[in-house]
Amino acid sequence: MQLVLDIDLDFFLDRIFYAPDEPQGRLSGEEYQVDDEQKVVSYLEKQCGLSESSPVPGAMCEHHVEVYDWWEAMVDEGILEPPFEVVHVDAHADLGLGNLSCLYIAEEMLSQPVEERDVPGGTDPWSLNNCNFMIYAAAMRWLGKMTYVRHPKCVDDLQWMHMKDFSNDSGALQLKQFDPGFTEGLEDFDEVKKLPFRAEPEIPLAVQERDAFELKQRPDFLFITKSPNYTPVEMDPIFEKVRPLVDPLDQ
């Protein structure tokens, strides 16, 4: 199984920015302080096993959703072979918590044969974006295993509806197909847990803390994202500093 290392540089802020809608503009560098450049480089070298002397094939991305586009193109070209493993080093899980992608996936997407599944673009609340691209990759059955390396100040931002047994402690993603309109008439969304569903294959999911994480093998592909909507301009020099870790793929 191929290993993809996916790093969002908002992981290297002193605290996490959360917003109900996609933020616009840059964060304040006074309110959200960037880790020291050498500290970031040291983490990437020691915990992630990266080195300028041996760059990993991949891409430097401006916005995190661009990683999904890369994966899609690589899968189509046969470079990336599903199911693959993803190590997701990020201040956010990007599994769709807080938007309507969970309903689109459960009602519409999973009702289609895998080869016909469609990920919606555009501006609808369920459309592909920075905060749900990982769960859409799972719905496409690209993911065979996932590790979420989270920020020390992270809140539990897993989407319980997509977890095995509806539990964030289950250790596995398990997407579920429900009948159309399954939420109608529910007084409490938790009542979804009592409804019948058709389960997708389980995807092992490990959640690891930042300081305890250590990647044990060289990744096959590496993606590093700046996420300007979630970082201050002080992150930009670090983005350029770590660029040599990536051996750019042709787009």
N, C-alpha and C positions, 0 to 999 in steps of 0.2 A: 504494500500500500504506500503510495507516494505521500510525502510529508510536506505540507505547506505551512510556513511561518508567516503569520499576518500580524503586523505591529502598527498600532495607532499611537502617534506621539502624544496624544492627550493623556496617555498612561504616565507621562513624566511631568505632570503638574502636581502642585502641592494639595490640590483638591479638585473635585470633579464638578463639571458644569452639567446640570440637568435642566431640561426644558420640555414642556408639553408639545411644542411645535418645533420644527426645524429652525434653529437660530440663524440670524443674519449678522454679518459683520464679525469683528474680532473681539475676543475677550480683553478685559483690562489686565495688563501685566502687573498692576499693583494688587488686584484682587486675586488673580490666578498666577502664582509664581512658577516659573519654569525651573526644573532641576538644573543643577550645574552641568555644563556640557560634558565635562570629564566623567561625571557620575553616570550620565546617560550612556556614553561610549563604553564605560566599564561594565555596565549592566549588559549591554548588547554583546560584548566580548565574552564575559565570564558566564552569565546565566544563559545566554542564547547561543554561545559558541560561534559568533560571527567574527570575521576578520577581513580587513581591507586586502590582505595578501591572497585571500581565497574567496572572492565575491560569489554570491549565490544568484543563480538566474532568477529574474523577477522584474519588479517595476517599482518606481517611486510614484506615489499617487497623491493628488491634491486632496480629493474627497474620498472617503472610505468606500462609498458605493461603487467607485471605479474598479475596485478589486473584483466585484461580481462580474463586471464586463470583461475583465481579463480572464477570469475563470471560464466564462462562457465561451470566449474565443478559443482558449486553450483546449477546452473539452471538444469543441467542434473540429479543431485541427488535430486532435489525437495526442497532443503534448501532455495534457493532464487527463488522467484516466480515473473516472469515478468507479467505486467510491475511494476518496482520498481522505487523509487525516489533516485536520487543521488545528494548529496551535494559535489561539487568538489572544494576543497580548494587548489589552485594551482597558480603558476606563469604563467601557460599556460592553454589555454582552452582545448587542446588536441582534437580538432574537425577537424583536417586534413588540416588546412590552410598551403599552401605552398607545398603540395605534390599531387600526382596524385590519391589518394584514392577517391577524389570526382568524378573523371571520371569513375573509376571502379564501384563505388557504383551506379552512375546514369545510366550507360550503361549496366552493367552486373548483379550486385548483386540484385538490386530491380526488375529485370525482372523475378526472380525466386520466387516460392512460399516461404513463410516465413520459413517453416520447411526445405526447401532445400537450403537455402542461405548459401554461403560458404565465410568465411573470409580468404583471401590469406595469407599464410606465406611466408617465404623466404626473398629475398633481393630486390625485384622489388620496384620501387618508390611508388607503391600503396599498398605494403604489410603492414600487421598489425605491428604497431610500437608504440613507446612512445607518439608520437604526434598525433595519429589518433584513438587510441583505443576507445575513447568515442564516436566518430561518428560511428564506427563499431558496438558498443553496441546499438546505436540508430537504425542502419540499421537492426539489428537482432530483433528489436521491444522489446528490454528488458527495455528500459527507458520509464517511464510514466511521469516523471517530472525531471527537472534538475535545480540546482542552482549553478552558477559559482561564487565563492568568489575569487575575483582577487586581485593581488598585487597592491599597490598604484602606482607603476611605469609601470603598464601594458599598452601596446598599445592595440588597438582594434584587437584582434586576433580571432574573430569569423569568420567562413567561410560563407560568404553571400549567396553562392549558396545553402547551406543547411537550410537557414532561411526562414521563412514564408514571402511571398511577396519579397523575395530576399533582405530583410532589416534586418540589425543587430539590429535595434530598435523595431522589431516586437513583441518581447517577446515570441517567439516560434520557435523551430526547425520544419522544414517540409521538409523532404527529397523528392527528385523528380526523377522520372524515365523518362529518355529521350531515344529517338531512338538511336541505335548504330551509331557512327560516327557523332553525333550531333554537334560537334565543328568544323568539316571540313568546310573550306571555310569562316569561320568567321574572319572578319578583326579585331574585337575587342571582347574579351571574354564577355564583358557586353551585347553583342547581344544575349547571352543565355537567357536573361530575356524575349525576344520576342518569344521564341520557345515554342511549345506545350509540355506539360509534364503530367504525371500521379502522383498525389501527394500521399505521405504517410500520415498517421495520424499525426496531430500536437502533439508536445511535449512541454508543457510549459517550458520556459527557463527564469529564473531570473538571472540578473547579479548584484551582491552586492559588495560593497567596503569592504576592510578588516576590518577597524575600526568600521564600522556600523553593521557588521554581528553578529548575535547571534542565535545559534541553539536553538530552542524552545522545542525540544523533544529529548529523548535519542535515538540514532541510533540503528538499529537492528544489523548492521555490521559496522566494522571499518577497514580501510586499510590505512597504513602509509608507504610511500615510500621514500627511501633515494635519489634515482636518482643520482648516482655517476657521471654521465656524465654532470650533470647540477649543481653540488654542489662541493665545495672544501672539503678537508679531515677534515677541522674543523667542518663539519656537523656530522661526524661519532659519536662523543660522545653524541650529542643530539639525534641521532637515537637510541642509546642504552638507553639513559635516558628516552625516552617516550615509550620504549618497554612494560613496565608494564601496559600501558593503554589498551593493546590488550590482549584478551583471545584467544590464538591461536587455530584456527580450524585445524582439521586433514586434511592432504592433500592426 
